[in-house]
Amino acid sequence: MHQTGENGHDKNQLLLFWGCFFALIATAFGFIVRAQIIGDWETEFSLTETQKGEILGVGLWPFALSIVLFSLVIDKIGYGKAMVFAFLCHGVSAVMTIQADGYTTLYMATFLAALGNGTVEAVINPVVATMFPREKTKWLNILHAGWPGGLVLGGVIAIGMGDMDWRYKVGLVFIPMVIYAVLLIGRHFPPNERVAAGVSYKDMLKEAGAVGAFVIVFLMTSEVWRFYELTEKLATAGYSETIANVILYGFIIVVTGLYYLYVRSLGRPMFIFLILIMIPLATTELGTDSWITDLMGPAMENIGANAGWVLVWTSLIMMVLRFFAGSIVHRISPLGLLAVSSVVACIGLLFLSKATGTGILLAATIYGFGKTFFWPTMLGVVSEQFPKGGALTLNMIAGVGMLGVGIVGSVFLGYIQDTSVYEVVGEKRPGIQSQISVEKESIFGDYHSIDPDKLAELPEEEQVEIAVIQNTGKKEALATVAIFPVIMFICYMILIFYFKSKGGYQAEELVGHAAQDEQYTGGVEGPADA
């Protein structure tokens, strides 16, 4: 059995890394296809902007359900079994989507895809962090080049399919699915660094603490409650809204309380701080990516280009830059990289909200540079600062990000589009507003939006006029998102000054970590083997 290290990898280790890479590409294929065909779903199934936001959102938040739950048991059940579950989720979701007949089916199919996506990340993040213990941020960035790489490849193929029925585009996900299945069959996964160092399961839970558990449980329970309309169902059964809230928040408090009674820890303060930062971070990157094709559509049509190229172009930038993250991090700390990225992303979003013509591509380039390092560098920071947390803290930070953007971010973008368009129509054409509006519900309360069916009944010239108002309102929503990277910049500067007061940013290493005493042997079987 020959020894291997970070600069020399055996066949098992290489296949394992690239299997993880292509699994991430599969998740990106599903994301890019949804972003490109959401307009087709709107037309075929008469979806409102907020309903579209809910579908895009459910492509994100259930990710947290599987990534957190699997992180709790992944070292016991094995990484291989988890990947089988992910494969089944991706396949069944694709079939359901192809056969969808309306909003509910689309929502549930997208929900299932998100479960598969979360399971993929529950596996690949700790596996790669374990294989490269001394350069976690570098290799997590390289791994996560698979995300934008999948967006580019899937986006180009989908755009190249032109006006072909959207169902064929959904089927593209089967390509990377087959590749990652073939690469991972028979692979041996390394034991997590927490397990190798002898850190107990309870100590892992302590790193996240009761506060971290509260954030996750609160976000997940609230969305499940909303989706199943449990407040309305309880009202039908004769229970008041107050009783419904007592049940909802009582459940959250009980679960969090039990967690605290077991671990006797509120969690590491810095970890809680990073969790909160992940919500605006994920909204800035993934929330905007979910909407950007739809938002930039009219402006791109004016220059004779498919709106999907905006997301493809920014993704290409991300893919290339992430392969060079290592050299950048050697020059500035991970937190410095995140702070600079926040400033650039803010400028890019503001530029995109106003850009026209070819200026859109320049604005998209700035935005692409800004968002490139957000996600994997945050994973790297958490893995370096909280190695005792093992798979849990590493994946919980990603789970909170997905929950935040899925429940709040994407829906918020849809909500501000609906409400702003409704208000502008009322200002410019008050006589038409009442004819084409419809009242809806969301997590932000009741709201009015423009009903596509009612709009279609207006004379053609009035439809064109309203369409111009809608397009402007949608695009300007990106300016609202720019506040999120501003918040992130402030938070990262606080962390930078904190570490400066302690002598500078340094990664924590577990005492007794296998990587300190011997190199990782790719063929060694651990408790998480396939």
C-alpha positions in Angstrom: 0.0 0.0 0.0 1.9 3.1 -1.2 1.8 6.4 0.6 0.2 9.4 -1.0 -0.1 13.1 -0.1 -1.4 16.4 -1.3 1.2 16.5 -4.1 1.1 12.9 -5.1 -2.3 11.1 -5.4 -3.1 7.5 -6.2 -5.8 6.4 -8.6 -8.4 6.0 -5.8 -7.8 9.5 -4.5 -7.9 11.1 -8.0 -11.1 9.3 -9.0 -12.6 10.2 -5.6 -11.9 13.9 -6.1 -13.1 14.0 -9.7 -16.2 12.0 -8.7 -17.0 14.7 -6.1 -16.3 17.3 -8.7 -18.8 15.9 -11.3 -21.4 15.3 -8.6 -21.3 19.1 -8.0 -21.5 19.6 -11.7 -24.8 17.6 -11.7 -26.2 19.9 -9.0 -25.3 22.9 -11.2 -27.0 21.4 -14.3 -30.3 21.3 -12.5 -29.8 24.9 -11.2 -28.9 26.4 -14.6 -31.7 24.6 -16.4 -34.3 25.8 -13.9 -33.0 29.4 -14.2 -33.3 29.2 -18.0 -36.8 27.6 -18.3 -38.5 29.3 -15.4 -40.1 31.6 -18.0 -41.4 28.6 -19.9 -43.0 27.4 -16.8 -44.6 30.8 -16.2 -46.2 30.7 -19.6 -47.3 27.1 -19.5 -48.5 27.0 -15.9 -49.6 30.6 -15.4 -47.2 31.3 -12.5 -46.9 34.6 -10.7 -43.5 36.2 -10.0 -43.7 35.1 -6.3 -44.7 31.5 -7.3 -41.6 31.5 -9.5 -39.6 32.7 -6.6 -41.0 29.9 -4.4 -40.0 27.3 -7.0 -36.5 28.8 -7.4 -36.3 29.0 -3.6 -37.3 25.4 -3.0 -34.4 24.5 -5.3 -32.2 25.8 -2.5 -33.6 25.5 1.1 -34.3 21.7 1.3 -30.6 21.4 0.5 -30.1 22.3 4.2 -32.4 19.6 5.4 -30.3 16.8 3.8 -26.9 18.5 4.3 -27.4 18.9 8.1 -29.2 15.6 8.7 -26.6 13.6 6.8 -23.8 15.5 8.5 -25.1 14.2 11.8 -24.9 10.6 10.7 -22.5 10.6 7.8 -19.6 9.1 9.7 -21.8 6.2 10.7 -23.7 5.3 7.6 -20.9 6.0 5.2 -20.3 8.4 2.4 -21.0 5.9 -0.3 -24.5 5.2 0.9 -25.2 8.9 1.1 -24.1 9.3 -2.6 -26.5 6.5 -3.7 -29.3 8.5 -2.0 -28.2 11.7 -3.8 -28.2 9.8 -7.2 -31.8 8.5 -6.6 -33.0 12.0 -5.7 -31.5 13.5 -8.8 -33.0 10.9 -11.1 -36.5 10.8 -9.6 -36.6 14.6 -9.6 -35.8 14.8 -13.3 -38.5 12.4 -14.2 -41.1 14.2 -12.0 -40.2 17.6 -13.6 -40.5 16.2 -17.1 -44.0 14.9 -16.3 -45.1 18.0 -14.3 -48.6 19.4 -14.7 -48.5 22.5 -12.6 -47.0 24.5 -9.7 -47.3 21.7 -7.0 -45.5 19.1 -9.1 -42.8 21.5 -10.1 -42.3 22.5 -6.4 -42.1 18.9 -5.2 -39.7 17.8 -7.9 -37.5 20.8 -7.3 -37.6 20.0 -3.5 -36.4 16.5 -4.2 -33.5 17.8 -6.4 -32.5 20.1 -3.6 -32.4 17.1 -1.1 -30.0 15.4 -3.5 -27.9 18.5 -3.9 -27.6 18.8 -0.1 -26.5 15.2 0.2 -23.8 15.7 -2.4 -22.3 18.6 -0.5 -22.7 16.7 2.8 -20.2 14.2 1.3 -17.9 16.2 -0.9 -17.0 19.1 1.5 -15.7 17.0 4.4 -14.1 14.4 2.0 -12.0 17.1 0.2 -11.2 18.9 3.4 -9.9 15.6 4.9 -7.8 14.7 1.8 -6.1 18.2 1.8 -5.9 19.1 5.5 -3.1 21.8 5.1 -4.7 23.6 2.1 -8.4 23.4 2.7 -9.4 26.8 1.3 -7.4 26.1 -1.9 -8.8 22.7 -2.6 -12.4 23.6 -1.6 -12.2 26.4 -4.1 -10.9 24.0 -6.8 -13.7 21.5 -5.9 -16.3 24.3 -6.1 -15.1 25.3 -9.6 -17.3 22.3 -10.5 -20.4 24.5 -9.6 -19.7 27.3 -12.1 -18.2 24.7 -14.5 -21.6 22.9 -14.5 -23.4 26.2 -15.0 -21.3 27.0 -18.0 -21.5 23.6 -19.6 -25.2 23.1 -18.9 -26.0 26.6 -19.8 -24.2 26.5 -23.2 -25.9 23.2 -24.1 -29.3 24.4 -23.0 -29.0 27.7 -24.9 -27.7 25.7 -28.0 -31.0 23.7 -27.8 -32.8 26.9 -28.7 -36.6 26.7 -28.6 -36.6 22.9 -28.1 -39.2 21.8 -25.5 -38.0 22.6 -22.0 -38.5 18.9 -21.0 -35.5 17.9 -23.1 -33.4 20.5 -21.3 -34.3 19.0 -18.0 -33.0 15.7 -19.2 -29.5 17.1 -19.5 -28.9 16.4 -15.8 -28.6 12.7 -16.6 -25.2 13.4 -18.3 -23.2 14.4 -15.2 -25.2 11.9 -13.1 -23.9 9.0 -15.0 -20.3 10.3 -14.9 -20.2 10.8 -11.1 -21.8 7.4 -10.5 -19.2 5.7 -12.7 -16.3 7.6 -11.0 -17.4 6.9 -7.4 -18.4 3.2 -7.7 -15.9 1.2 -5.7 -14.1 4.2 -4.2 -12.7 4.2 -0.7 -13.5 7.4 1.3 -11.1 8.6 4.0 -12.3 8.9 7.6 -13.2 12.5 8.5 -10.4 14.5 10.3 -12.5 14.7 13.4 -12.9 11.0 13.6 -9.2 10.4 12.8 -8.2 12.8 15.6 -10.5 11.1 18.1 -12.8 14.1 18.7 -16.1 12.8 20.2 -19.5 13.1 18.6 -20.6 15.3 21.5 -17.7 17.7 21.1 -18.6 18.0 17.4 -22.1 19.1 18.4 -20.7 21.6 20.9 -18.9 23.5 18.2 -22.3 24.4 16.6 -24.1 24.7 19.9 -27.7 25.4 20.7 -27.7 28.8 18.9 -26.6 27.2 15.6 -29.2 24.5 16.1 -31.8 27.1 16.7 -31.1 29.0 13.5 -31.3 25.8 11.4 -34.4 24.4 13.1 -36.2 27.7 13.0 -35.6 28.2 9.3 -36.4 24.7 8.2 -39.5 24.3 10.4 -40.9 27.7 9.4 -40.7 26.8 5.7 -42.2 23.3 6.1 -45.0 24.9 8.2 -45.7 27.4 5.4 -45.6 25.0 2.6 -48.1 22.6 4.2 -50.3 25.6 5.2 -50.5 24.2 8.7 -51.8 27.5 10.2 -54.8 27.4 7.7 -55.4 23.7 8.3 -55.5 24.3 12.1 -57.9 27.2 11.5 -60.1 24.9 9.6 -60.0 22.5 12.5 -61.1 25.3 14.8 -57.8 26.4 16.3 -56.8 30.1 16.4 -53.7 31.6 14.8 -52.3 32.1 18.3 -52.6 28.3 19.0 -50.9 27.6 15.6 -48.0 29.9 16.5 -47.7 28.3 20.0 -47.3 24.9 18.3 -44.9 26.1 15.7 -42.5 28.0 18.0 -43.0 25.5 20.8 -41.7 22.8 18.5 -38.6 24.9 17.7 -37.9 25.7 21.3 -38.3 22.1 22.4 -35.9 20.8 19.8 -33.4 23.5 20.5 -33.8 22.9 24.2 -33.1 19.2 23.9 -30.0 19.9 21.9 -28.7 22.3 24.6 -29.5 19.8 27.4 -27.3 17.3 25.6 -24.3 19.5 24.6 -24.5 22.1 27.3 -23.1 24.7 24.8 -24.5 27.7 23.0 -21.8 27.3 20.3 -18.6 29.1 19.4 -19.4 32.9 19.0 -17.4 33.2 15.8 -19.3 30.3 14.3 -22.6 31.9 15.1 -21.3 35.1 13.5 -20.3 33.3 10.3 -23.7 31.6 10.2 -25.4 34.9 10.1 -23.1 36.2 7.4 -24.0 33.2 5.2 -27.6 34.4 4.7 -26.6 37.7 2.8 -23.7 35.9 1.1 -25.9 33.2 -0.3 -28.6 35.7 -1.4 -26.0 37.8 -3.1 -24.6 34.8 -5.1 -27.3 32.1 -5.5 -30.4 34.3 -5.0 -29.2 36.6 -7.8 -28.2 33.7 -10.0 -31.6 32.2 -9.6 -33.2 35.3 -11.0 -30.6 36.9 -13.3 -31.7 35.2 -16.5 -35.3 36.2 -16.1 -34.3 39.7 -14.9 -31.9 40.5 -17.7 -34.0 38.9 -20.5 -35.6 42.0 -22.0 -32.3 44.0 -22.0 -30.4 41.1 -23.6 -33.1 40.7 -26.2 -32.5 44.3 -27.2 -29.0 43.5 -28.3 -30.1 40.2 -29.9 -28.6 37.8 -27.3 -30.0 35.1 -25.1 -30.3 36.2 -21.4 -28.8 32.9 -20.3 -25.4 34.1 -21.5 -25.2 36.5 -18.5 -25.2 33.6 -16.1 -22.9 31.5 -18.3 -20.4 34.3 -18.6 -20.2 35.0 -14.8 -20.0 31.3 -14.2 -17.1 31.0 -16.6 -15.2 33.7 -14.7 -15.9 31.9 -11.4 -14.7 28.5 -12.8 -11.4 29.9 -14.0 -10.6 32.0 -10.9 -11.4 29.3 -8.4 -8.6 27.2 -9.8 -6.2 30.0 -8.8 -7.6 30.6 -5.3 -4.6 29.0 -3.7 -2.1 31.6 -5.0 -4.5 34.4 -4.0 -5.0 33.2 -0.5 -1.2 32.9 0.0 -1.0 36.7 -0.6 -4.0 37.8 1.4 -6.0 36.0 4.1 -9.3 34.2 3.3 -11.1 37.0 5.2 -9.3 39.7 3.2 -10.3 37.9 0.0 -14.0 37.8 1.2 -13.9 41.5 2.1 -12.6 42.6 -1.3 -15.0 40.3 -3.0 -17.9 42.0 -1.2 -17.0 45.4 -2.5 -16.6 44.2 -6.0 -20.0 42.3 -5.9 -21.8 45.4 -4.6 -20.4 47.5 -7.5 -21.4 44.8 -10.0 -25.0 44.5 -8.8 -25.5 48.3 -8.8 -24.1 48.4 -12.3 -26.3 45.5 -13.5 -29.4 47.2 -12.2 -28.8 50.2 -14.6 -26.8 48.7 -17.4 -28.1 48.6 -21.0 -26.8 47.2 -24.3 -23.3 45.8 -24.2 -22.7 47.5 -20.8 -24.6 44.5 -19.4 -21.6 42.2 -20.1 -19.2 44.6 -18.5 -21.4 44.8 -15.4 -21.8 41.0 -15.4 -18.0 40.7 -15.5 -17.6 42.9 -12.4 -20.3 40.9 -10.6 -18.7 37.6 -11.6 -15.4 38.7 -10.1 -17.1 39.7 -6.9 -19.1 36.5 -6.3 -16.4 34.0 -7.3 -14.8 33.2 -4.0 -17.7 33.7 -1.6 -19.0 30.2 -1.1 -15.9 27.9 -1.1 -13.8 30.5 0.9 -16.4 30.6 3.6 -16.3 26.8 3.8 -12.6 27.0 4.0 -12.7 29.5 6.9 -15.1 27.3 8.8 -13.1 24.1 8.2 -9.9 25.9 9.3 -11.3 27.5 12.4 -13.6 24.7 13.6 -12.0 21.4 12.7 -13.6 19.8 15.8 -16.9 20.4 14.2 -16.1 17.9 11.5 -18.7 17.5 8.8 -21.4 19.2 10.9 -20.0 22.8 11.2 -18.6 22.6 7.7 -22.0 21.6 6.2 -24.2 23.6 8.6 -22.7 26.8 7.3 -23.7 25.8 3.8 -27.1 24.7 5.0 -27.9 28.0 6.7 -26.9 29.8 3.5 -29.2 27.7 1.4 -32.0 28.1 3.9 -31.6 31.9 4.0 -31.6 32.4 0.3 -34.3 29.7 -0.4 -36.8 30.9 2.2 -36.0 34.6 2.2 -33.6 35.6 -0.6 -35.2 34.3 -3.7 -38.8 34.8 -2.5 -37.8 38.4 -1.4 -36.5 39.1 -4.9 -39.8 37.9 -6.4 -41.8 39.8 -3.8 -40.2 43.2 -4.5 -40.6 42.7 -8.2 -44.3 41.9 -7.8 -45.0 44.8 -5.4 -42.9 47.4 -7.2 -44.4 46.6 -10.6 -47.9 46.7 -9.1 -47.2 50.2 -7.6 -45.7 51.6 -10.8 -48.6 50.4 -12.8 -50.9 52.1 -10.3 -49.0 55.3 -10.7 -48.9 55.3 -14.5 -52.1 53.5 -15.4 -54.4 53.4 -12.3 -57.4 52.5 -14.4 -55.7 49.3 -15.6 -54.2 48.3 -12.2 -57.4 47.0 -10.7 -58.3 45.1 -13.9 -55.1 43.0 -14.0 -54.1 42.6 -10.3 -54.5 39.5 -8.1 -54.0 39.1 -4.4 -51.5 36.5 -3.2 -49.8 35.3 0.1 -46.1 34.9 0.9 -43.9 34.8 3.9 -43.8 38.6 3.7 -47.6 38.8 4.0 -50.4 39.5 1.6 -49.4 41.3 -1.6 -50.8 42.3 -5.0 -49.2 41.2 -8.3 -50.0 41.4 -12.0 -52.0 38.3 -13.1 -50.6 37.0 -16.5 -54.0 35.7 -17.6 -55.8 39.0 -16.9 -52.9 40.9 -18.6 -53.4 38.8 -21.7 -57.0 40.0 -22.0 -55.9 43.6 -22.5 -55.5 45.2 -25.9 -52.1 44.6 -27.4 -50.8 48.1 -27.1 -51.6 48.2 -23.4 -50.0 44.8 -22.9 -46.8 46.2 -24.5 -46.9 49.3 -22.2 -47.3 47.2 -19.0 -44.5 44.8 -20.2 -42.1 47.8 -20.4 -43.0 48.7 -16.8 -42.6 45.1 -15.6 -39.2 44.8 -17.3 -37.8 48.0 -15.7 -39.1 47.1 -12.2 -37.7 43.6 -12.4 -34.2 44.7 -13.4 -34.0 47.4 -10.7 -34.6 44.8 -8.1 -30.8 44.0 -8.3 -30.1 47.4 -6.7 -31.9 46.2 -3.6 -29.7 43.1 -3.4 -26.5 45.3 -3.3 -27.2 46.0 0.3 -26.2 42.4 1.2 -22.5 42.6 0.1 -22.3 45.9 2.1 -23.4 44.1 5.2 -20.9 41.3 4.5 -18.0 43.7 4.0 -18.7 45.2 7.4 -18.8 41.8 9.0 -15.5 40.6 7.4 -13.7 43.8 8.5 -14.8 43.1 12.1 -13.3 39.6 11.8 -10.1 40.9 10.2 -9.6 43.3 13.1 -10.3 40.6 15.5 -7.7 38.3 14.1 -5.2 41.1 13.8 -5.6 41.7 17.6 -4.6 38.0 18.1 -1.5 38.2 15.8 -3.1 37.4 12.5 -5.3 34.8 10.8 -4.2 31.2 11.5 -5.9 27.9 10.8 -6.5 25.6 13.8 -5.1 22.1 13.6 -6.4 19.2 15.7 -3.9 17.6 18.1 -3.3 14.1 16.9 -4.7 14.8 13.4 -3.6 11.9 11.1 -2.4 14.5 8.6 0.2 15.8 11.1 1.7 12.4 11.6 1.3 10.6 8.3 0.1 11.3 4.9 -3.4 10.4 3.7 -3.4 6.9 2.1 -6.1 6.9 -0.5 -6.8 3.2 -0.2 -7.3 3.2 3.6 -10.8 2.1 4.5 -12.5 4.3 7.1 -16.0 4.2 8.7 -17.3 6.2 5.8 -16.3 3.9 3.0 -18.5 3.1 0.0 
